[in-house]
């Protein structure tokens, strides 16, 4: 296991650093957490493929020293499905944003989860479209503001974890850019799960989401994650009023179901044997 500068040298394209994310953005923390989790799992780098779509989060694979694909908007999971089917031995990891994954890519998300294909999806969730100008996304809370919601968002926000769990994902968890030690462990568990895994990684966007919604400084936004996140196991023991205004982190679902590429290979073998 590598840490510190060794983690960077072994898992990042050093010539491409520093990254382009805004000061105070949580995405750099999340990217390092993904790299640390991969490193902790002792995966062969040549058998890891990191795939992204379009958005702030989707710039991450450009910095990460693995097999990487930067694909089209919302299609990361479609590309990842093709990669996994073409070479089931690869550990396929998707880094995506809340808009990329649950808006234009929402259909790919629910069907990837439904198939239970062995792909690990990390959602860098900052509640906004950051790269393209601060439009509200499917995870922007009701009544909060974006450039496309100047009078407040009237829509209900997706709970990404409930969406993935309901669609059939066999591992579902949520962490934050503040709770990094826990987040790394959640990503490790997601990688080790044989099936479709999703980790909703709550990030901070002081440039657009924070500024539009008067959330204070980047430090204030990080402090919010510290003060308002409650571990799901702890929440089970708390009265309902203690959870008002809070959000849950931790593991929400961990089950075992047949994995898609293995089932697909059984069909191929059956057809071969019948000839």
C-alpha positions in Angstrom: 0.0 0.0 0.0 1.3 3.4 -1.0 0.6 6.7 0.8 1.6 10.4 0.4 4.0 11.1 -2.5 4.4 7.4 -3.3 0.7 7.2 -3.9 0.9 10.1 -6.3 3.9 8.7 -8.2 2.4 5.2 -8.5 -1.2 6.2 -9.4 -1.1 9.6 -11.1 0.3 11.1 -14.3 2.5 13.6 -12.5 3.2 15.6 -15.6 -0.5 16.5 -15.8 -0.7 17.8 -12.2 -1.8 20.2 -10.6 -5.4 19.6 -11.6 -7.7 22.3 -13.0 -10.5 22.2 -10.3 -11.4 25.4 -8.6 -9.9 26.2 -5.1 -12.1 24.6 -2.5 -13.6 22.0 -4.8 -13.9 18.6 -3.2 -13.2 16.6 -6.3 -9.4 16.5 -5.8 -10.0 14.8 -2.4 -12.4 12.3 -4.0 -10.0 11.5 -6.8 -7.3 10.8 -4.3 -9.7 8.6 -2.3 -10.4 6.6 -5.4 -6.7 6.1 -6.1 -6.0 5.2 -2.5 -8.8 2.6 -2.6 -7.5 1.1 -5.8 -4.0 1.0 -4.3 -5.2 -0.6 -1.0 -7.0 -3.4 -3.0 -3.6 -4.3 -4.6 -5.0 -4.3 -8.1 -2.8 -4.9 -11.1 -2.7 -1.4 -12.7 -2.7 -3.0 -16.2 -6.1 -4.6 -15.3 -7.8 -1.4 -14.1 -9.8 0.8 -16.5 -11.1 4.1 -15.2 -13.9 5.6 -17.4 -15.7 9.0 -17.3 -18.2 11.0 -19.2 -18.3 14.8 -19.3 -18.2 17.3 -16.5 -15.9 18.5 -13.7 -15.7 15.0 -12.2 -15.0 13.4 -15.5 -11.6 15.2 -15.8 -10.3 12.8 -13.1 -9.2 9.9 -15.4 -6.9 12.3 -17.3 -4.8 12.6 -14.1 -4.9 8.9 -13.1 -2.2 6.5 -14.3 -4.4 3.5 -15.4 -6.1 2.5 -18.6 -8.5 5.4 -19.0 -11.3 6.6 -21.2 -12.8 10.1 -21.3 -16.1 9.5 -23.1 -19.2 11.4 -24.1 -21.8 13.1 -21.9 -23.8 10.6 -19.9 -22.4 7.6 -21.7 -19.6 6.5 -19.3 -21.6 3.4 -18.1 -22.4 2.4 -21.7 -18.7 2.5 -22.6 -17.9 0.7 -19.4 -20.4 -2.0 -20.2 -18.7 -2.6 -23.5 -15.2 -2.6 -22.0 -16.3 -5.1 -19.3 -18.0 -7.4 -21.8 -15.0 -7.3 -24.1 -12.6 -8.1 -21.3 -14.3 -9.4 -18.1 -10.9 -9.7 -16.3 -10.6 -5.9 -16.1 -11.7 -4.1 -13.0 -13.8 -1.3 -14.5 -14.3 1.9 -12.4 -16.5 4.8 -13.6 -16.1 8.3 -12.2 -19.1 10.4 -13.0 -21.0 13.5 -11.8 -24.5 13.9 -10.5 -25.7 15.4 -13.7 -23.7 13.2 -16.0 -24.9 10.1 -14.2 -28.5 10.8 -13.2 -29.7 13.2 -16.0 -28.5 12.4 -19.5 -26.9 9.2 -18.2 -29.8 8.1 -16.0 -31.0 5.4 -18.3 -27.6 3.8 -18.4 -27.4 4.0 -14.6 -30.6 2.1 -14.0 -29.9 -0.6 -16.6 -26.3 -1.1 -15.4 -27.6 -1.6 -11.9 -30.5 -3.9 -13.2 -28.0 -6.1 -15.0 -25.7 -6.2 -12.0 -22.7 -5.9 -14.2 -19.4 -5.8 -12.3 -18.7 -2.1 -12.6 -17.8 0.2 -9.7 -19.4 3.7 -10.1 -18.2 6.6 -8.0 -20.6 9.6 -8.3 -18.8 12.9 -7.5 -22.0 14.6 -6.3 -21.7 18.4 -5.9 -25.5 19.1 -6.5 -24.8 21.3 -9.6 -23.5 21.3 -13.1 -20.2 23.0 -12.4 -18.2 22.8 -15.6 -20.9 24.2 -17.9 -22.0 27.1 -15.8 -23.9 26.2 -12.6 -27.2 24.8 -14.0 -29.3 22.9 -11.4 -29.0 19.1 -11.6 -31.2 16.1 -10.6 -29.6 16.3 -7.1 -30.0 20.0 -6.5 -32.2 20.3 -3.4 -35.7 21.8 -3.8 -35.8 25.6 -3.6 -32.1 26.0 -4.1 -30.6 28.1 -6.9 -28.7 27.5 -10.2 -28.2 29.5 -13.3 -31.2 27.7 -14.8 -33.2 28.1 -11.6 -32.8 31.8 -10.8 -36.0 31.7 -8.7 -35.3 28.4 -7.0 -35.5 24.8 -8.1 -39.1 23.5 -7.9 -38.2 19.8 -8.5 -37.6 17.1 -6.0 -34.0 15.8 -5.9 -32.9 12.3 -6.6 -31.5 10.2 -3.8 -28.8 8.6 -5.9 -28.4 5.7 -3.4 -32.1 4.8 -3.3 -32.2 5.1 -7.1 -29.3 2.6 -7.6 -30.5 0.2 -4.9 -34.0 0.2 -6.3 -32.7 -0.5 -9.8 -30.8 -3.6 -8.6 -27.3 -2.5 -7.6 -25.8 -5.1 -5.2 -23.5 -2.6 -3.3 -24.7 0.9 -2.5 -23.0 3.4 -0.1 -22.5 7.1 0.5 -19.5 9.0 1.7 -18.2 12.6 1.7 -15.1 14.6 0.9 -14.8 15.3 4.6 -15.0 11.7 5.9 -12.1 10.5 3.7 -11.1 7.5 5.8 -14.6 6.1 5.7 -15.0 7.0 2.0 -11.8 5.1 1.0 -13.1 2.0 2.8 -16.5 2.3 1.1 -14.8 2.5 -2.3 -12.7 -0.5 -1.4 -15.8 -2.5 -0.6 -17.4 -1.3 -3.8 -14.4 -2.5 -5.9 -14.4 -5.9 -4.1 -18.1 -6.4 -4.7 -18.8 -8.8 -7.5 -21.6 -6.9 -9.3 -22.8 -3.4 -9.9 -21.6 -1.1 -7.1 -22.3 2.6 -6.5 -20.8 5.1 -4.1 -22.4 8.5 -3.8 -19.5 10.7 -2.9 -20.7 14.1 -1.7 -18.4 16.9 -2.8 -18.3 20.7 -2.5 -18.6 23.3 -5.2 -18.0 26.8 -3.7 -17.7 28.4 -7.1 -21.2 27.7 -8.3 -23.4 25.8 -5.9 -22.0 27.5 -2.8 -22.0 31.0 -4.2 -25.5 30.8 -5.7 -26.9 29.4 -2.5 -24.9 31.5 0.0 -23.3 28.5 1.6 -20.2 30.5 2.8 -16.6 29.7 2.1 -15.1 26.4 1.0 -14.3 25.7 4.6 -17.9 26.4 5.6 -19.1 23.9 3.0 -16.7 21.3 4.3 -17.8 22.0 7.9 -21.4 21.4 6.7 -20.4 17.9 5.6 -18.8 17.3 9.0 -21.8 18.5 11.0 -24.8 17.2 9.0 -23.7 13.8 7.9 -24.8 10.9 10.1 -23.6 7.3 9.7 -26.5 5.0 8.9 -25.7 2.7 11.8 -25.7 5.5 14.2 -28.9 6.9 12.7 -30.7 3.6 13.5 -30.4 4.4 17.2 -31.4 8.1 17.1 -34.9 9.6 17.4 -36.4 11.0 14.2 -36.1 14.6 15.4 -32.3 14.2 15.8 -32.1 13.5 12.1 -34.0 16.6 10.8 -31.9 18.3 8.2 -29.2 15.6 8.3 -28.2 13.2 5.6 -27.0 9.6 5.9 -23.6 8.2 5.0 -22.2 4.6 5.2 -23.3 1.3 3.6 -26.9 1.0 2.5 -27.0 -2.2 0.6 -24.7 -5.3 0.2 -26.2 -8.4 -1.4 -25.0 -11.2 -3.7 -26.7 -11.8 -7.0 -25.6 -13.4 -10.3 -23.1 -11.1 -12.1 -23.9 -10.2 -15.8 -20.6 -11.0 -17.6 -20.4 -14.4 -15.9 -24.0 -15.2 -16.9 -23.2 -13.9 -20.4 -20.2 -16.2 -20.7 -22.4 -19.2 -19.7 -24.6 -18.5 -22.7 -21.6 -18.3 -25.0 -20.3 -21.6 -23.7 -23.7 -23.2 -24.1 -23.9 -22.1 -27.7 -20.4 -23.3 -28.4 -21.1 -26.7 -26.9 -24.3 -27.1 -28.9 -22.5 -26.7 -32.3 
